[in-house]
Amino acid sequence: MNASRRIGPQRAASVLAVPAMLLVASLAGLILGLTGDGWRDAAASLLLALPVLIFLRSWLRRS
């Protein structure tokens, strides 16, 4: 690992902020998908695709 890319210790809240946001978005997507039709299905699809899109973005940035 390159020494210039190292970072110091971080607080737990800052480390867990993005995973917590993805958890909430995924749960909201699952609930919307199970409880409604129409616009709720579209919103559920977007919310459930969010973790996949964020993963792909970070994976493509690494390579």
C-alpha positions in Angstrom: 0.0 0.0 0.0 1.3 3.4 -0.8 2.2 5.5 2.2 0.5 8.6 0.9 -2.8 6.8 0.8 -2.9 5.8 4.4 -5.3 7.6 6.7 -5.5 7.9 10.4 -8.0 6.4 12.8 -11.6 7.2 12.1 -14.6 7.3 14.4 -17.0 4.4 14.2 -19.9 6.7 13.1 -18.0 7.9 10.1 -16.9 4.4 9.1 -20.4 3.0 9.5 -22.4 5.8 7.9 -22.5 4.5 4.4 -23.3 0.9 5.4 -26.1 2.1 7.6 -27.5 4.2 4.8 -27.4 1.2 2.5 -29.2 -0.9 5.1 -32.0 1.7 5.5 -32.3 2.0 1.7 -32.5 -1.8 1.3 -35.1 -2.2 4.0 -37.2 0.6 2.6 -37.0 -1.0 -0.9 -38.0 -4.3 0.5 -41.0 -2.9 2.4 -42.1 -0.7 -0.6 -41.8 -3.7 -2.9 -43.9 -5.9 -0.7 -46.6 -3.4 0.2 -47.5 -1.6 -3.0 -47.8 -1.4 -6.7 -47.1 1.2 -9.3 -44.8 3.9 -8.2 -43.9 1.9 -5.1 -42.4 -0.9 -7.3 -40.4 1.6 -9.2 -39.1 3.2 -6.0 -38.3 -0.3 -4.6 -36.3 -1.2 -7.7 -34.2 2.0 -7.4 -33.6 1.5 -3.7 -32.6 -2.1 -4.1 -30.3 -1.3 -7.0 -28.5 1.4 -5.0 -26.1 -1.0 -3.1 -25.2 -2.7 -6.4 -24.5 0.6 -8.1 -22.4 1.9 -5.3 -20.4 -1.4 -5.3 -19.9 -1.2 -9.1 -18.8 2.4 -8.8 -16.2 1.7 -6.1 -15.0 -1.4 -7.9 -14.5 0.4 -11.2 -12.6 3.3 -9.4 -10.2 0.8 -7.9 -9.1 -0.7 -11.2 
